Amino acid sequence: MGKRHVHVLVVRKGITFALLALTTVAMCSLLYLLSGKAYVGDRHPVQDLLARVLGRQALSPDAVLALLTPAFANMLLFVPWGFLAFIAVDTPSRPRARSYLITFAAAIVFALLMYLWQQYLPTRVTALPDTISNAIGAMAGAALGHTRKSVRVRFDF
């Protein structure tokens, strides 16, 4: 048996930017398609959870999960976007902290633009506090983008 070769797949920056643009369009399309099929009440679920905890109301684990699910969904939505954005802006000459900052700022701007755009749609799908969840998801994606070079995945047949 000979030594196995490691194959490296090189993805050019232009393709990374194209994938980021495609992901952005997919997210906006999803938001548009969900418009009119979902709604947000006056209070954000996390705010409602905090109000119940501070009011010392009993909460079942199911109620906590139901209240936190929208925040988790918002985070998960932005993970691929944050991953691609971090890879697109990260260069060997740029400090990693600056790449994180650029990704975080871009995620906040993108999430705010999506929120503002919804003001012109028939019904809203998200609320302004969701922007924080979106940014956290983008930073999780950026962390995955940062670790992409140090993680090796091997599948044996």
Buried (B, 14 or more C-beta within 10 A) or exposed (E): EEEEEEEEEEEEEEEBBEBBEEBBEEBBEEBEEBBEEEEBEEEBBBEBBEEBEEEEEEEEEEBEEEBBEBBEEBBEBBBBBBBBBBBBBBEEEEEEEEBBEBBBEBBBEBBBEBBEEBEEEEEBBBBEBBBBBBBBBBBBBBBBBBEEEEEEEEEEE
